[in-house]
Amino acid sequence: MNRFDYARPTSVAEAVQAGAGEQVRYLAGGTNLIDLMKENVDQPMTVIDINRLPLDAIEELDGGGLRLGALVPNSNTAWDARVEQRYPLLSSAILAGASPQLRNAATNGGNLNQRTRCYYFYDVATPCNKREPGSGCGAIGGVNRIHAILGASDQCIATHPSDMCVALAVLDATVQVTGPDGDRAILIADYHRLPGDEPWRDNTLKPGELVTGIDLPAEDFTQNYTYLKLRDRLSYAFALVSIAVAMRVEGGTIAEARVALGGVAHKPWRSTEAEKLLKGQQPSPQAFGAFADALLAGAAGQGENDFKILLARKGIIRALKQAAEATPQSQTDKRVA
């Protein structure tokens, strides 16, 4: 590990001031950053420990929403009574991720900003445009079983690894940030980026900006919802495909449906246009299949991950059925987390 300067501010203002330099990284739980530093994937000149900042609470918002502090551990968020009761989809998604030990350390802000688990990104002996711009993408034509089928480019086919963010996409969350230019709010749909020709940019944060919280609007998706995660093993594995569904069913008809996919793109994948196909429909395999085809329009495999397209289609239909029937997917590790 390379030498670096270390700072431990006690206020958000101090942290932002310290974060104004080059090659600066904010450190919270460290469940991703420390690994990247050990592997020489990330070599910051300054590490700013933000664990003393007052961002470790979940607060009520006017209108019935919640603000999730950036430093609240994932476990605390998932098990918070207000989150469980008012946003069970989010609780379920968080509990589907990682292991209990990691969820106890990882924070909401860190989960939001975690980097891809692409093999080539982590292996400094291989080409990776995300790690070293202009070096190429080793996954294209290489080992790409876990890689993107949607929104990829000829520069990068990596996927975003978060479970939490897939639920946040469906819940229309807003990310609160502060930086050298002041405070601003970023809709979750605009927070993460597709790779395009700048795959090294994971999100729309500006240099020195710090995530302070995540706002959840007041919604009532407490009955018809599910988080379905399809993976190689039941625990401690990233999604091959995951599906978050929030639905309202009135009189046997779908009044509203929101669907986001994880494990298939550089960001949580959602189409509000495709969701219009479900509105006013009676829950049925035909309606769910037509929606799945619309959501997956343009999907393309890279060889080893071709199976993801069919897996995603079947997963979408299954998740929509679970949500419509108010039988959400059980996260079996929830009983021991």
Buried (B, 14 or more C-beta within 10 A) or exposed (E): EEEBEEBBBEEBEBBBBBBEBEEBBBBBBBBBBBBBBEEEBBEBEBBBBBEBBEBBEBEEEEEEBBBBBBBBBBBBBBBBEEBBEBBBBBBBBBBBBBEBEBBBBBBBBBBBBBBBBBBBBBBEEBBBBBBBEEEBBBBBEBBBBBBBBBBBBEBBBBBBBBBBBBBBBBBBBBBBBBBEEEEEEBEBBEBBBBBBEBBBBBBBBEEBBBBBBBBBEEBEBBEBBBBBBBBEEEEEBBBBBBBBBBBBBEEEEBEBBBBBBBBBBBBBBBBEEBBEBBEEBEBEEEBBBBBBBBBBEEBEBBEBBBEBBEBBBBBBBBBBBBBBEEEBBEBEBBEEB
